[in-house]
Amino acid sequence: MKILVINCGSSSLKFQLIDSETEGVICKGLCERIGIDGSRIVYTPVGKDKITKEEPMPDHNRAIELVIEALTNAENGVVKLEEIGAVGHRIVHGGEKFTKSVVINDEVLKAIEDVSDLAPLHNPANLIGIRACQKVMPGVPMVAVFDTAFHQTMPEYAYLYGLHYSYYEKYGIRRYGFHGTSHSYVSKRAAEILGKDAADLKLIVCHLGNGASLSAVDGGKCVDTSMGLTPLEGLIMGTRTGDIDPSVVEFIMKKENASVADVTNILNKKSGVLGLSNDLSSDFRDLEDAYLKGDKNAIRAVDTFVYRVVKYIGAYTAAMGRVDAICFTAGVGENSGFTRGLICDKLGFLGATLDKEANKVRGEEKFISGADSKVKLLVVPTNEELAIARDTYALCK
């Protein structure tokens, strides 16, 4: 079966076509600046040159039409329309209703819409993508794969906040967690690499990138994760604060005569390593280069980020009673031996040691722990699109 994977944002649409039998990518691409001047589609059939086409895209319906045209055209296409057996959609928030991926129907659409207030920047865009696909591909089964689903195994004491319980009952205010598709894929793949049954393992997955989160995975199930009601909580990220005292919001409002929206924008867009580096960069590659040159702003930002990661690793080890392996994934986790090294050098309290030569790896599965390490350290590149395709195939085959 050929499965089309769609990841729809407010003004963008990423896609991959995957063969469910070989699990190979047939092509991948991106529609950019949807609803904005200068929109274009970038399309790369595997093994061939990238194709870029400037094309007006007033809405996501037109973007989906262009994706189908690219996939099926006589010159550069890779599939016939009738060969696309199913479509898998990444959905950011499923609330408490969805603990696993589901085939999309009217009831599912309504439920995704009902929790849109928990992800106002993402769920509405995800819904637009689903409806656009339904319009262009009527009758093709579609599956919703939720970023929050993997974390729904957290016990109540891990997901509740110290608010009055009525706020949870009325509004569902609790920890939900995100990046769940990545955490699920990496934890399962790590068990395979380790040659162990997932049920026997206690893992910590470090999804480190511009958006970053950790999860504690005990026996194949998530028991805690760092992101919360929104992706703002937890680790320091590219432009997000991560954990802060809630009173900071009121304090800045009074000092700066700012609105809630103003401060929310500061916390999400102007903080993290960008803010800590005094606006040097939110890109960890830039910060690494500056760090090695002795730039105090870069050193401040990276050291604070690393400290927060190590602190969460310690907390999750305590929560599970032990840790067997720590996995690094996503843009920074997979590719920055420098940042991994700073983190792993602080894990001696766990008996973990780093093989500095092995740690030079970029974007490949590899053990990076020393021979005497009591905790396995490994790099596991994430593959959210493949995880979405697998769930889609399992539900539609």
Disulfide bonds with the S-S distance in Angstrom:
none
